Amino acid sequence: MVHNMSYDFQPLQNIPSARFTLSHYGFPEPDFGERRTNRVRYIIMGIGILMIVIGTWRMIQERRERI
C-alpha cells in the first residue's frame, strides 16, 4: 500500500513575536537570574558518595577475611 502525500508550504507574513513565547500559551517565562545554592542537594550527594566509599571498603574487608 503506497500513500502519496504532498505539502504546499507557503511563507507566512506578519506573525506576532508573542506567539513564540511561553506566556502566549499560559505558561510562566523562565527566570534565569541568580540562583541560590541548594545545600540539600550537596548534602545528599555527599552522603551518597560516603555510602559508596563505605560499601567499597566493607567489600574489600570481606574479601581479605576470606583469604
C-alpha positions as CSV (number, residue, x, y, z in Angstrom):
1,M,0.0,0.0,0.0
2,V,1.6,3.2,-1.2
3,H,0.5,6.6,0.1
4,N,1.4,9.8,-1.8
5,M,1.4,12.9,0.3
6,S,2.1,16.4,-1.0
7,Y,2.6,19.5,1.0
8,D,2.2,23.1,-0.1
9,F,4.4,25.3,2.2
10,Q,3.8,28.9,1.9
11,P,5.7,31.6,3.9
12,L,3.5,33.3,6.5
13,Q,3.5,37.0,6.7
14,N,3.2,39.2,9.9
15,I,3.4,36.6,12.6
16,P,3.4,38.2,16.0
17,S,6.6,37.5,18.0
18,A,4.4,36.9,21.1
19,R,3.4,33.6,19.5
20,F,6.9,32.2,20.2
21,T,6.9,32.9,24.0
22,L,5.6,30.6,26.8
23,S,3.4,33.3,28.2
24,H,1.4,33.4,25.0
25,Y,0.3,29.8,25.8
26,G,-0.4,30.5,29.5
27,F,3.0,29.3,30.9
28,P,5.3,31.4,33.0
29,E,8.5,32.6,31.4
30,P,11.7,31.0,32.9
31,D,13.8,33.2,35.2
32,F,17.5,32.6,34.5
33,G,18.6,35.1,37.1
34,E,20.8,34.5,40.1
35,R,20.1,31.2,41.8
36,R,21.0,30.3,45.4
37,T,22.9,27.2,46.0
38,N,20.7,24.2,47.0
39,R,22.5,22.9,50.1
40,V,20.3,19.8,50.4
41,R,21.4,18.6,47.0
42,Y,25.1,18.8,48.1
43,I,24.3,17.1,51.4
44,I,22.6,14.2,49.7
45,M,25.4,13.9,47.1
46,G,27.9,13.8,49.9
47,I,26.0,11.1,51.8
48,G,25.7,9.1,48.6
49,I,29.5,9.3,48.0
50,L,30.2,8.4,51.6
51,M,27.9,5.3,51.4
52,I,29.7,4.2,48.2
53,V,33.1,4.5,49.9
54,I,31.9,2.6,53.0
55,G,30.3,-0.1,50.8
56,T,33.5,-0.5,48.8
57,W,35.6,-0.6,52.0
58,R,33.4,-3.3,53.5
59,M,33.6,-5.4,50.3
60,I,37.4,-5.2,50.4
61,Q,37.5,-6.2,54.1
62,E,35.2,-9.2,53.5
63,R,37.5,-10.4,50.6
64,R,40.5,-10.0,52.8
65,E,38.9,-12.1,55.6
66,R,38.1,-15.0,53.2
67,I,41.7,-15.3,52.1
